[in-house]
Amino acid sequence: MAGWLIVAVLGLVALLRLVAWDSVQPLIVLNAITPIIYLPAWGVIVGALVARRWWLAAAAVVIIAAQLAFVLPELSAATPGP
């Protein structure tokens, strides 16, 4: 149950990042800590795979894919952003 709660909250954060990432101050803060805020999804996927909860593991993979999509452009840039 806790795994689903973590995935749901992180899914909401990812959705808000896509639709309204700078509309209010808390979302700006969440955007700034993107590299670390999605880290609990990595633990959820490990726990889900150990417990053989395939749907939870799949949901955690979606969150991890969103994290990588958000972070990789910054990490792979040839020069730092302004």
Beta strands, then each sheet from edge to edge (+ up, - down):
end
